[in-house]
Amino acid sequence: MPAEADEPLAEAMTLLTHEPWHGEPYHRANPAGALRQLVYGHGNGLIIYLILEQQKRIVIERVLWLEDLG
């Protein structure tokens, strides 16, 4: 990931640490599902993660950063 993604990613991870349900459901048909997604960095980044409520854990499945290709 480019250096410009560092700060927005750190902010997003801090948010998830304190408010894991802040993200949107990954599957819209299952709005209460534990698989979530969080858009960050002015829409350039996406974190897909799983909330393990009983274990008080978050498992990061994927982190994406879309660069301007234009």
C-alpha positions in Angstrom: 0.0 0.0 0.0 1.2 3.5 -0.7 2.4 5.8 2.1 -0.6 8.0 1.7 -2.8 5.1 3.0 -1.0 4.8 6.3 -2.8 7.5 8.3 -6.3 6.7 7.0 -5.7 3.0 7.7 -4.5 3.7 11.2 -7.6 5.9 11.8 -9.9 3.2 10.5 -8.3 0.5 12.6 -8.7 2.7 15.7 -12.3 3.1 14.9 -12.8 -0.6 14.5 -11.0 -1.2 17.8 -13.6 0.9 19.6 -16.7 0.6 17.4 -16.5 -2.7 15.4 -20.2 -2.5 14.4 -19.6 0.9 12.8 -19.0 -0.8 9.4 -21.7 -1.8 7.0 -22.8 -5.4 6.5 -20.8 -7.1 3.8 -23.9 -9.0 2.7 -26.9 -6.6 2.5 -29.2 -9.6 2.8 -27.8 -10.2 6.3 -27.7 -6.7 7.9 -27.0 -8.2 11.4 -24.2 -10.4 10.1 -20.7 -10.4 11.7 -19.0 -10.0 8.3 -18.6 -6.3 7.8 -17.0 -3.7 5.6 -15.6 -0.3 6.3 -14.8 2.3 3.6 -12.0 4.6 4.7 -9.6 7.2 3.3 -12.2 9.3 1.4 -13.5 6.2 -0.3 -10.1 4.9 -1.5 -9.8 2.1 1.0 -11.9 -0.8 2.1 -11.5 -3.1 5.1 -13.4 -6.4 5.1 -13.5 -7.9 8.6 -15.3 -10.4 10.8 -16.5 -9.6 14.3 -16.1 -12.5 16.8 -18.3 -11.0 19.5 -17.9 -13.8 22.1 -14.1 -13.7 21.8 -14.1 -9.9 21.7 -12.0 -10.0 18.6 -12.0 -8.6 15.1 -10.4 -10.7 12.2 -9.3 -8.6 9.3 -10.1 -10.5 6.1 -8.9 -8.0 3.5 -7.5 -4.5 3.2 -7.7 -2.7 -0.1 -6.5 0.7 -1.3 -7.6 1.9 -4.8 -5.1 4.3 -6.4 -6.0 6.8 -8.9 -5.0 5.2 -12.2 -6.0 8.2 -14.3 
